[in-house]
Amino acid sequence: MKEERGKGKGATVLATLRSRISDGEYRPGFTLPLQRALADEFDVSRDTIQRVLEELKTEGWIESRQGSGSRVIATPPIHVRARPDVPSARVALGPFVDRAFAQSAVELDVFTLTSESLDTHIRVQADAIRKQHIPAPERIMLRILQPSDSIELPYPRARASAGSDVDVAKLDRILQARLREITRRHTSSLRDALRNLRTDGLVEHVDVTVREVPVVPTHKLYLRRGVEGLIGPYKIVERAILMDDDTEIDAWDVLGLGSPLTRHVHDEGDPNATGSVFMQSWQDWFDSYWRRYDLF
């Protein structure tokens, strides 16, 4: 039966569709294939496809309308270049990373929960360098702050109705372990993508360092030192989290993928300008944590 053959494939389908949107195969405004077509492509049941599409909708990648299917509403992928001289109130991570890799020296400081969004864009840039679609930078330096495994995060957390016999503590442990694994997987992925550029002689200097801090992220932060920065909140939502075995856990969670980011640009002619103050204060914040937890 297709339901049995599809068992455990929901997470794979979800990751594949996310990647197609991030990489620009499915652009904003694109209508996804019908559920029946997706079920046939991935050899899973339509129930699995429906759960995956609901997850994508919750994360802000798509919108669904009765009779109209599911349409991509995510921000443009990384290879769609934005005008770097025009600040925008609400922006995407892709063009920011694009601008960083257009420089001879790539310097990025990042504070994030899982690095899932960053991993997607870093791998696209690494692939573009390999295919000579963009010039290889002379140097890449990436510093990442992430929450330590030693702290207990307030999310994701299982939700249970009053009087339910659900073992909430057990589900919490499962959800937290899932989050830690997502973090490890994406951090390792982006680190390998960049270090392999050095190993293969494509980029002379590559330095990727990750430090753990005993801090619960309420926001994600991306900085190009002295140039520009992005910041965006993690919003707490109620949602069903799709597990690797295709089961679902009702939970309180935070959304990172698709969350709104605001851009601030340093004004070299005015240190008191809003963008300049933002860049200086948040760079100081990042550097202070980086120094404090050097040996954590």
Secondary structure by P-SEA (a helix, b strand, c coil): ccccccccaaaaaaaaaaaaaaacccccccccccaaaaaaaacccaaaaaaaaaaaaaacccccccccccccccccccccccccccccccccaaaaaaaaacccbbbbbbbcccaaaaaaaaaaaaaaaaacccccccbbbbbbbbbbccccccccbbbbccccccaaaaaaaaaaaaaaaaaaaaaaaaaaaaaaaaaaccccbbbbbbbbccccccbbbbbcccccbbbbbbcccbbbbbcccccccccccccccccbbbbbbbcccccccaaaaaaaaaaaaaaaaaaaaccc
